[in-house]
């Protein structure tokens, strides 16, 4: 219902040099050992791609998984587990250049279960070439590849998280290579119990008079979550399975206020299942062929009570089957690289909603099958020049079809880098993409929060086109400045709306005229040797959102917004096994559609301790949002709308994590999505 928003040292030694003076008389002059200290590049750039040495950035941070580590990258923000890339409207996370096609929450869970020791580097593509079969920005997580000499390597992790309630879990990660075979296994099991709170004040104008409706809602949820990722590779043939099973999933919304006391109970009648299997083959002549199949199922019931009186019950089901296949070809024509290919995706979404009505007005049931077809083809090129200029460019044609609409889309992409010396690197990126609504919203189903608040789907919801452009300046391979522009034509937003026809608060996703953002982000690392390392981030931008038809009113909302953060890590000596971290973040008042959002801030702190033989064990203690201030207040006062929501999410939590690594778990290097459209929502 509610939507939110590298200094290291590299030491080299020069050995003594012996010089021959003459054939008959050799006199050796020995130079004393010379130690040259230089900074290891934090950021490299080529062909429009920014390569970040993330393992070095987070080596002293109390982070042990890739999801948490991504938040320390230039331009990346980890907002309560949601990854955002400054200057990009949407970002897709890939593993080793391969698209996972996982729902967003499943992908985040996989990254949370993947040890940061598996990380080689991270590539940031503000405009991904079409050969990746992704529109828009990409964060490509590049993992280390094991060799037969490494043997079986892995790590076991267990942890406890105390927020309002306690949650706990564990994960096993292992890799093994033998001859031409490589095996990778990642399994995680977590038991979660969550809590949040919302206070709302609605001054509703109806029949010429104002009615104040107050509500205090607490949300409680729990589940067991099993996440599995397994892959087997033989030479250039790779088979991958990733899945997630959520069981014992229950949640309750408990509200009290002007209209009385309500209990909204949600139960999963069967485990939520997500399964994806993918096959990929790379031929020696530059062709890559692949495909995957995805199955998703969810069956959820809702029971709404007022005090002890039963008001309504509903059962929501969603079964999705999706097939995706692609073929790519690359040619090296002198200094030019030519690539082209095609892909096709077919989705079948069978969703239903059935109500059992007692005390409320009739609600329309539906049992609907929504077929969706997306086909595309592309051509691209890549070239590096002696002048220091390199670029990649592509053009993609895409056809989209479902029973509500069909259209052709043209998707251009450009990424260019000018790199003459390491001191100054320039990058220019541009792309366009079409963003599609969730499957469930297109069915138009209705969900009741209480007698007053309702969530309504929108079959008329249209995909919208998003244009993004960025200009990066990288100074000395560590300071990064990003000037960016974003424009969403017919961008979507979901916000509360007070109906003029009844005392009813409606939540519905609608298309606006546009959303436009222009801003500047600066990333600057600094510090004092090995004792103190810090990174400052400053992002200032102007955001404007305009709609002529937000239900029966219009709005044009704009504001200058500032986001700033400072991360710090401390060590008593270079080889000290203990490191400390303290991080600060702040966001000025911001906006979302017609609504204004208050300023928010947080302070995080943590300690990391390495111990045991060859420091194979690690203990992390981390406190996030110590003062619990990372939740905004939303206010709407426009065209008769008068509404306020104060969010009290329990973002303050204390995490204790223990890790044991076996066989070193440091594989040798050799020369693994878009926003989820799955789920019935609520």
VOGU-3710 file (C-alpha; in Angstrom, 3 decimals, decimal comma):
1> xxxxxxxxxx> 0,000/0,000/0,000  2,784/2,366/0,892  5,767/3,089/-1,455  8,894/4,677/-0,136  12,126/5,688/-1,595  36,836/3,779/-1,668  40,170/4,543/-0,040  42,553/1,660/0,021  46,367/1,372/-0,128  48,295/-0,871/-2,537
11> xxxxxxxxxx> 51,935/-1,526/-1,641  54,497/-2,642/-4,157  58,156/-3,422/-3,537  61,014/-2,900/-5,949  63,800/-5,441/-5,348  67,523/-4,599/-5,418  68,974/-4,024/-8,855  72,372/-5,430/-9,895  74,170/-3,720/-12,721  77,157/-5,039/-14,700
21> xxxxxxxxxx> 79,996/-2,505/-15,047  82,282/-4,589/-17,300  82,913/-8,127/-18,468  86,195/-8,515/-16,558  85,260/-6,528/-13,456  81,764/-6,787/-12,049  80,801/-4,326/-9,386  77,360/-4,700/-7,841  75,569/-1,695/-6,439  72,627/-2,583/-4,187
31> xxxxxxxxxx> 69,762/-0,145/-3,789  68,019/-0,152/-0,476  64,475/-1,542/-0,612  62,104/1,077/-1,929  58,432/0,965/-0,923  56,084/2,872/-3,161  52,644/3,595/-1,782  49,876/4,338/-4,224  46,128/4,286/-3,995  44,408/1,331/-5,538
41> xxxxxxxxxx> 41,744/2,547/-7,982  38,321/2,474/-6,459  36,512/3,170/-9,729  37,481/2,251/-13,282  35,528/3,057/-16,412  35,330/1,744/-19,962  32,695/1,579/-22,709  30,139/3,377/-20,559  30,592/0,894/-17,690  31,771/1,885/-14,208
51> xxxxxxxxxx> 33,696/-0,904/-12,422  33,776/-0,581/-8,628  36,209/-2,436/-6,335  33,515/-3,047/-3,737  35,337/-5,769/-1,729  38,001/-3,226/-0,733  35,398/-0,643/0,172  33,584/-2,851/2,663  36,473/-4,926/4,035  36,341/-3,048/7,375
61> xxxxxxxxxx> 32,573/-2,642/7,431  30,307/-4,854/9,565  28,685/-6,310/6,471  28,854/-9,956/5,525  26,554/-10,270/2,520  26,330/-8,682/-0,908  22,981/-6,963/-0,349  24,314/-4,879/2,531  27,617/-4,237/0,724  25,892/-2,668/-2,291
71> xxxxxxxxxx> 24,800/0,268/-0,123  28,448/1,464/0,097  28,885/1,868/-3,677  29,111/5,287/-5,359  25,591/6,474/-6,137  23,848/3,524/-4,481  21,476/3,799/-1,548  20,255/0,860/0,506  16,943/2,047/1,902  15,709/-0,584/4,348
81> xxxxxxxxxx> 16,868/-3,364/2,041  15,716/-1,671/-1,187  18,524/-0,791/-3,621  18,389/2,566/-5,429  20,869/4,003/-7,947  21,052/7,789/-7,968  20,173/9,206/-11,377  18,374/6,058/-12,512  14,637/5,624/-12,261  14,884/1,861/-11,999
91> xxxxxxxxxx> 17,797/-0,505/-11,536  18,103/-4,217/-12,315  20,577/-6,389/-10,433  22,303/-9,117/-12,439  24,656/-11,914/-11,450  27,723/-12,397/-13,673  26,014/-10,607/-16,546  23,016/-12,930/-16,451  19,461/-11,833/-15,780  17,888/-13,875/-12,967
101> xxxxxxxxxx> 14,241/-13,051/-13,790  13,497/-13,339/-10,071  10,912/-11,208/-8,260  12,648/-8,358/-6,496  12,208/-9,636/-2,941  13,462/-13,092/-3,952  16,552/-11,570/-5,551  17,247/-9,464/-2,466  16,965/-12,566/-0,302  19,474/-14,370/-2,542
111> xxxxxxxxxx> 21,921/-11,441/-2,309  21,433/-11,394/1,463  22,394/-15,066/1,588  25,444/-14,651/-0,708  28,684/-13,972/1,220  30,556/-10,789/0,441  33,705/-12,976/0,121  32,286/-14,301/-3,155  32,416/-10,792/-4,619  35,010/-9,930/-7,273
121> xxxxxxxxxx> 33,741/-6,498/-8,297  30,560/-4,698/-9,299  29,806/-3,108/-12,658  27,427/-0,162/-12,878  25,755/0,444/-16,231  23,489/3,477/-16,196  22,342/2,455/-19,684  22,757/-1,275/-20,185  23,438/-2,465/-23,745  20,520/-4,341/-25,271
131> xxxxxxxxxx> 22,524/-7,597/-25,331  21,856/-7,930/-21,597  18,100/-8,047/-22,296  17,490/-5,360/-19,689  16,137/-1,876/-20,204  17,595/0,899/-18,078  20,282/0,823/-15,421  22,023/-2,329/-14,250  24,147/-3,272/-11,255  26,078/-6,343/-12,375
141> xxxxxxxxxx> 27,414/-8,343/-9,425  30,527/-10,224/-10,613  31,357/-13,249/-8,469  34,713/-15,018/-8,147  35,090/-18,218/-10,152  36,544/-21,275/-8,411  39,207/-23,537/-9,929  39,867/-27,246/-9,297  42,876/-26,246/-7,156  40,616/-24,475/-4,675
151> xxxxxxxxxx> 38,697/-27,578/-3,608  35,411/-27,291/-1,735  35,003/-23,831/-0,256  32,210/-22,130/1,560  30,865/-20,501/4,642  28,152/-20,991/7,218  26,347/-17,988/8,664  23,855/-17,664/11,482  22,344/-14,527/12,912  19,737/-12,888/15,126
161> xxxxxxxxxx> 17,941/-9,606/14,468  16,095/-7,763/17,222  13,667/-5,099/16,111  10,205/-4,856/17,694  10,219/-8,632/17,523  13,119/-11,026/17,110  13,974/-12,753/13,829  16,672/-15,330/13,175  18,109/-17,484/10,426  21,085/-19,104/8,798
171> xxxxxxxxxx> 22,680/-19,634/5,416  25,087/-22,038/3,747  27,149/-21,088/0,691  29,501/-23,526/-1,044  31,366/-23,703/-4,365  33,332/-26,544/-5,947  35,152/-27,062/-9,246  36,478/-30,263/-10,780  37,873/-30,542/-14,299  35,418/-28,718/-16,563
181> xxxxxxxxxx> 32,633/-28,707/-13,979  31,705/-25,932/-11,545  29,044/-26,244/-8,846  27,514/-23,472/-6,768  25,029/-23,852/-3,887  23,412/-21,172/-1,748  20,695/-21,990/0,794  19,091/-19,736/3,381  16,415/-20,256/6,019  14,944/-17,373/8,021
191> xxxxxxxxxx> 12,206/-16,975/10,556  10,871/-13,428/10,455  8,421/-11,546/12,607  7,763/-7,946/11,595  5,972/-4,970/13,120  5,043/-1,490/11,910  2,578/1,211/12,857  0,699/3,949/11,004  -1,308/6,796/12,478  -3,665/8,537/10,046
201> xxxxxxxxxx> -5,827/11,648/10,271  -8,370/12,144/7,466  -10,371/15,396/7,396  -12,879/14,187/4,810  -15,101/16,621/2,887  -18,430/14,919/2,144  -21,868/16,431/1,542  -20,541/19,917/2,250  -19,141/19,175/5,690  -15,911/17,863/7,154
211> xxxxxxxxxx> -15,681/14,587/9,023  -12,496/13,779/10,942  -11,575/10,109/10,855  -8,600/9,015/12,935  -7,010/5,586/12,851  -4,065/3,908/14,570  -2,978/0,737/12,770  -0,381/-1,832/13,801  0,817/-4,369/11,283  2,237/-7,694/12,437
221> xxxxxxxxxx> 3,526/-10,442/10,157  5,491/-13,669/10,390  6,784/-16,374/8,047  9,412/-19,030/7,365  11,407/-18,302/4,200  13,494/-20,889/2,316  15,733/-19,564/-0,461  17,685/-21,872/-2,778  20,148/-21,057/-5,550  22,000/-23,881/-7,301
231> xxxxxxxxxx> 23,954/-23,968/-10,537  26,022/-26,514/-12,439  28,307/-25,498/-15,296  30,160/-27,650/-17,790  32,498/-25,595/-19,944  30,150/-23,026/-21,505  26,876/-24,798/-20,680  25,149/-23,666/-17,470  22,023/-24,901/-15,705  20,625/-22,782/-12,874
241> xxxxxxxxxx> 17,769/-23,190/-10,427  16,602/-20,547/-8,021  13,543/-20,736/-5,873  11,844/-19,541/-2,760  9,206/-21,157/-0,590  7,443/-19,083/2,068  5,471/-21,055/4,626  3,510/-20,364/7,817  2,883/-16,877/6,472  0,383/-14,853/8,487
251> xxxxxxxxxx> -0,225/-11,174/9,083  -2,616/-9,034/11,041  -3,672/-5,401/10,726  -5,029/-4,169/14,056  -6,606/-0,730/13,932  -8,532/1,436/16,363  -9,989/4,895/15,954  -13,043/6,936/15,099  -14,819/4,108/13,309  -14,085/1,454/15,926
261> xxxxxxxxxx> -11,713/-1,453/16,322  -10,842/-3,615/13,318  -8,872/-6,799/12,812  -7,759/-7,740/9,324  -6,275/-11,234/9,255  -4,376/-12,543/6,240  -3,344/-16,181/5,931  -1,536/-18,044/3,205  -3,651/-21,130/2,594  -0,649/-22,868/1,033
271> xxxxxxxxxx> 3,078/-22,027/0,871  3,985/-19,251/-1,544  6,149/-20,853/-4,212  8,543/-19,321/-6,699  10,591/-21,593/-8,973  12,826/-20,656/-11,888  15,031/-22,908/-13,997  17,358/-21,498/-16,662  19,657/-22,986/-19,290  22,376/-21,012/-21,080
281> xxxxxxxxxx> 24,944/-22,041/-23,719  27,746/-19,952/-25,225  29,126/-21,212/-28,535  32,771/-20,648/-29,532  31,748/-18,568/-32,545  30,103/-15,786/-30,489  26,547/-17,062/-30,206  24,694/-17,377/-26,899  21,380/-19,186/-26,601  19,300/-19,406/-23,459
291> xxxxxxxxxx> 15,909/-19,674/-21,916  14,142/-20,036/-18,603  10,818/-21,058/-17,116  9,210/-19,432/-14,077  6,339/-20,685/-11,935  4,770/-18,608/-9,155  1,793/-19,492/-6,971  0,046/-17,739/-4,084  -3,233/-18,435/-2,315  -4,201/-15,924/0,381
301> xxxxxxxxxx> -7,319/-15,443/2,470  -8,541/-12,295/4,191  -10,953/-12,015/7,131  -12,101/-8,595/8,318  -13,713/-8,138/11,754  -15,151/-5,109/13,513  -14,749/-5,916/17,167  -16,072/-9,494/17,110  -18,429/-8,994/14,166  -17,381/-10,634/10,913
311> xxxxxxxxxx> -17,614/-8,156/8,040  -16,198/-9,983/5,069  -13,878/-12,688/3,848  -12,092/-13,135/0,579  -9,762/-15,595/-1,120  -7,151/-14,321/-3,561  -5,247/-16,654/-5,849  -2,495/-16,050/-8,359  -0,782/-18,627/-10,560  1,790/-17,380/-13,061
321> xxxxxxxxxx> 3,650/-19,369/-15,691  6,255/-17,521/-17,731  8,522/-18,703/-20,557  11,462/-16,663/-21,802  14,006/-17,415/-24,529  16,724/-15,449/-26,308  19,543/-15,743/-28,851  22,508/-13,366/-29,150  25,360/-13,121/-31,653  28,602/-11,152/-31,471
331> xxxxxxxxxx> 31,143/-10,456/-34,241  34,515/-8,784/-33,950  35,051/-6,695/-37,093  38,513/-5,241/-36,653  38,247/-2,773/-33,807  34,453/-2,783/-33,978  32,206/-5,217/-32,152  28,808/-5,925/-33,673  26,075/-7,644/-31,661  22,470/-8,442/-32,420
341> xxxxxxxxxx> 19,798/-10,769/-31,159  16,172/-11,422/-30,330  14,071/-12,544/-27,362  10,514/-13,628/-26,663  8,563/-13,884/-23,421  5,097/-15,306/-22,830  3,294/-15,023/-19,484  0,046/-16,627/-18,398  -1,437/-15,156/-15,226  -4,471/-16,931/-13,789
351> xxxxxxxxxx> -5,766/-14,822/-10,900  -9,023/-14,821/-8,975  -10,719/-13,058/-6,093  -13,859/-14,345/-4,398  -15,702/-12,613/-1,583  -17,885/-13,927/1,182  -19,951/-10,874/2,161  -21,741/-10,407/5,458  -21,910/-6,807/6,581  -20,567/-4,807/3,637
361> xxxxxxxxxx> -21,758/-3,869/0,176  -21,299/-6,213/-2,716  -17,836/-6,536/-4,181  -17,217/-7,857/-7,665  -15,536/-11,250/-7,859  -13,261/-12,129/-10,737  -11,626/-15,222/-12,127  -9,462/-14,101/-14,995  -6,637/-15,288/-17,227  -4,284/-12,612/-18,498
371> xxxxxxxxxx> -1,921/-13,577/-21,301  1,006/-11,302/-22,065  3,496/-11,446/-24,938  6,676/-9,409/-25,285  8,946/-9,836/-28,314  12,021/-7,818/-29,136  15,016/-7,619/-31,390  18,093/-5,422/-31,189  21,326/-4,430/-32,887  24,291/-2,872/-31,117
381> xxxxxxxxxx> 27,924/-1,916/-31,555  30,967/-1,248/-29,400  34,326/0,436/-30,161  37,395/1,852/-28,423  39,507/4,593/-30,058  43,153/5,516/-29,520  42,016/8,983/-28,512  40,607/7,549/-25,262  36,980/7,482/-26,382  35,037/4,232/-26,073
391> xxxxxxxxxx> 31,336/3,645/-26,418  28,533/1,148/-26,787  25,227/1,865/-28,461  22,170/-0,191/-29,324  18,664/0,143/-30,662  15,865/-2,228/-29,704  12,416/-2,738/-31,140  9,871/-4,266/-28,763  6,291/-5,439/-29,245  3,968/-5,730/-26,223
401> xxxxxxxxxx> 0,531/-7,333/-26,214  -2,175/-8,247/-23,716  -5,954/-8,182/-23,891  -6,106/-4,525/-22,870  -3,515/-3,070/-25,207  -0,729/-3,681/-27,681  2,016/-1,377/-28,863  5,438/-1,122/-30,468  8,288/0,457/-28,529  11,606/1,833/-29,732
411> xxxxxxxxxx> 14,310/1,671/-27,057  17,607/3,483/-27,751  20,707/3,184/-25,550  24,092/4,918/-25,444  27,041/4,595/-23,081  30,277/6,485/-23,776  33,525/6,965/-21,856  36,416/9,368/-22,469  39,511/8,170/-20,613  42,868/9,692/-21,522
421> xxxxxxxxxx> 44,536/9,624/-18,108  43,462/8,085/-14,780  43,113/11,585/-13,356  39,955/12,436/-15,282  37,320/10,107/-16,708  34,119/11,282/-18,382  31,004/9,180/-19,018  27,762/9,924/-20,845  24,740/7,616/-20,712  21,243/7,700/-22,175
431> xxxxxxxxxx> 18,445/5,164/-22,346  14,695/4,790/-22,576  12,496/1,977/-21,301  8,857/1,024/-20,955  7,745/0,096/-17,434  4,797/-2,261/-16,993  2,315/-2,437/-14,089  1,993/-5,454/-11,821  -0,160/-8,337/-12,974  -2,515/-8,085/-9,997
441> xxxxxxxxxx> -3,338/-4,404/-10,494  -4,459/-5,052/-14,065  -7,193/-7,408/-12,856  -8,947/-4,607/-10,969  -9,495/-6,484/-7,705  -10,547/-4,800/-4,459  -9,105/-5,209/-0,955  -10,640/-3,694/2,184  -8,514/-2,344/5,033  -11,583/-1,408/7,072
451> xxxxxxxxxx> -14,987/0,218/6,539  -13,257/3,389/5,367  -10,091/2,455/3,439  -10,035/0,398/0,235  -7,356/-0,663/-2,241  -8,626/-0,873/-5,820  -6,878/-2,278/-8,880  -6,852/-0,478/-12,212  -7,360/-2,389/-15,489  -6,844/0,901/-17,366
461> xxxxxxxxxx> -3,368/1,340/-15,958  -0,921/1,949/-18,800  2,760/1,126/-19,103  4,807/4,290/-19,140  8,000/5,377/-20,888  10,976/6,392/-18,775  13,865/8,486/-20,169  17,127/8,724/-18,191  20,401/10,549/-18,933  23,544/10,805/-16,798
471> xxxxxxxxxx> 26,916/12,531/-17,101  29,625/11,162/-14,785  32,954/12,788/-13,966  35,409/10,496/-12,150  38,401/12,253/-10,605  41,513/10,230/-9,701  39,487/7,034/-9,941  37,713/7,610/-6,633  35,730/10,898/-6,612  32,518/10,653/-8,650
481> xxxxxxxxxx> 30,138/13,451/-9,652  26,914/12,537/-11,469  24,675/15,054/-13,204  21,400/13,349/-14,099  17,992/13,873/-15,697  14,931/11,616/-15,466  11,561/11,950/-17,179  8,687/9,494/-16,780  5,974/10,077/-19,377  2,702/8,836/-17,822
491> xxxxxxxxxx> 4,577/7,703/-14,683  2,475/5,935/-12,065  1,794/6,682/-8,406  -0,383/5,164/-5,670  -1,714/7,557/-3,041  -4,799/7,911/-0,811  -7,757/9,849/-2,212  -10,813/11,032/-0,273  -13,866/10,257/-2,369  -16,377/13,137/-2,712
501> xxxxxxxxxx> -19,235/10,641/-3,137  -18,883/8,664/0,098  -16,858/8,399/3,273  -14,350/6,201/1,519  -10,553/6,509/1,303  -9,311/4,996/-1,962  -5,834/3,686/-2,738  -5,364/3,175/-6,477  -2,379/3,318/-8,813  -2,940/5,873/-11,573
511> xxxxxxxxxx> -0,963/7,387/-14,456  0,227/10,967/-13,986  1,148/13,331/-16,812  4,825/13,003/-15,961  7,469/12,796/-13,267  10,692/14,785/-13,820  13,882/14,810/-11,758  17,122/16,738/-12,385  19,992/16,608/-9,926  23,665/16,345/-9,003
521> xxxxxxxxxx> 25,196/13,596/-6,874  28,754/13,785/-5,450  30,626/10,826/-3,937  33,881/11,679/-2,122  35,983/9,225/-0,087  38,643/10,492/2,327  40,353/9,531/5,580  43,582/9,195/7,531  45,656/6,173/6,557  44,439/2,881/7,944
531> xxxxxxxxxx> 42,965/4,482/11,056  39,980/6,267/9,551  38,244/5,787/6,215  35,168/7,804/5,311  32,906/8,561/2,366  30,644/11,589/1,995  27,691/11,626/-0,379  25,652/14,681/-1,332  22,711/14,552/-3,704  20,689/17,669/-4,516
541> xxxxxxxxxx> 17,836/17,455/-7,005  14,591/19,049/-8,125  11,586/16,751/-8,404  8,333/17,626/-10,144  5,212/15,483/-10,507  2,166/16,627/-12,465  -1,280/15,096/-13,086  -4,312/16,658/-14,774  -6,563/13,781/-13,741  -5,806/12,445/-10,296
551> xxxxxxxxxx> -9,294/10,994/-9,925  -11,330/14,239/-10,260  -8,636/16,762/-9,300  -5,249/17,894/-10,631  -1,916/18,702/-9,041  1,517/20,056/-9,972  3,956/19,416/-7,138  7,667/20,303/-7,225  10,432/20,670/-4,652  14,201/20,924/-4,212
561> xxxxxxxxxx> 15,445/17,990/-2,133  18,785/17,158/-0,518  20,128/13,775/0,552  23,403/13,487/2,429  25,306/10,675/4,059  28,648/10,109/5,778  30,056/6,622/6,353  33,025/6,062/8,653  35,157/3,042/9,539  37,935/2,955/12,165
571> xxxxxxxxxx> 40,827/0,564/12,891  43,525/0,860/15,578  46,168/-0,551/13,208  46,418/-1,958/9,705  46,216/-5,587/10,841  43,861/-5,040/13,758  41,167/-7,750/13,777  38,558/-5,314/15,074  36,997/-2,472/13,049  34,279/0,008/13,973
581> xxxxxxxxxx> 31,807/1,902/11,796  29,475/4,856/12,287  27,205/6,088/9,463  24,894/9,110/9,170  22,118/9,768/6,621  19,637/12,634/6,141  16,910/13,489/3,631  15,267/16,908/3,415  11,461/17,121/3,060  10,471/15,453/-0,204
591> xxxxxxxxxx> 7,355/14,610/-2,198  5,405/11,784/-3,763  2,724/12,798/-6,235  0,269/15,107/-4,504  1,777/14,320/-1,096  4,580/16,010/0,854  6,952/13,863/2,916  8,746/15,054/6,042  12,515/15,003/6,587  14,034/11,779/7,904
601> xxxxxxxxxx> 17,454/10,864/9,339  19,304/7,931/10,853  22,527/6,876/12,575  23,952/3,362/12,159  26,870/1,855/14,068  28,648/-1,479/14,099  31,690/-3,509/15,074  33,396/-6,321/13,140  35,745/-8,884/14,747  37,834/-11,423/12,803
611> xxxxxxxxxx> 39,313/-14,304/14,815  40,242/-17,972/14,692  42,832/-19,776/12,574  43,653/-17,587/9,577  40,741/-15,437/10,756  38,234/-17,919/9,461  35,597/-16,697/11,913  33,788/-13,396/11,973  31,447/-11,783/14,475  29,434/-8,714/13,471
621> xxxxxxxxxx> 27,307/-6,547/15,724  25,369/-3,783/13,953  22,748/-1,310/15,141  20,670/0,282/12,368  18,710/3,517/12,790  19,554/3,793/16,482  17,015/6,555/17,102  14,287/5,066/14,850  13,877/8,237/12,748  13,992/6,761/9,211
631> xxxxxxxxxx> 10,212/6,902/8,668  8,395/9,916/7,164  5,136/11,704/7,797  3,006/12,104/4,665  0,757/15,154/4,324  -1,827/15,944/1,609  -3,514/19,352/1,632  -4,682/20,236/-1,878  -7,973/20,756/-3,746  -10,109/19,730/-0,769
641> xxxxxxxxxx> -7,955/16,757/0,138  -6,824/16,872/3,777  -4,936/13,794/4,980  -1,921/12,966/7,117  -0,125/9,673/7,796  2,613/9,232/10,378  4,681/6,104/9,803  6,247/4,383/12,798  8,088/1,538/11,088  10,449/-0,310/13,393
651> xxxxxxxxxx> 13,563/0,530/11,381  15,679/0,431/14,562  17,196/-3,025/14,936  20,180/-4,815/16,397  21,861/-7,550/14,333  24,291/-10,153/15,641  25,914/-12,387/13,000  28,453/-15,216/13,284  30,304/-16,561/10,211  32,604/-19,554/9,799
661> xxxxxxxxxx> 34,526/-19,884/6,540  36,006/-23,226/5,585  38,930/-23,850/3,240  39,656/-20,130/3,052  36,620/-19,344/0,921  38,710/-17,092/-1,316  38,495/-18,564/-4,806  41,148/-17,603/-7,319  40,157/-15,305/-10,129  39,960/-16,538/-13,705
671> xxxxxxxxxx> 40,902/-14,339/-16,880  25,319/-13,887/-10,698  15,879/-7,721/-11,397  13,446/-5,608/-12,272  10,702/-4,683/-9,812  8,510/-7,685/-9,067  5,200/-7,876/-10,864  4,120/-10,866/-8,801  1,880/-10,985/-5,714  -1,712/-10,234/-4,837
681> xx> -0,780/-7,272/-2,666  -2,900/-5,938/0,162
//
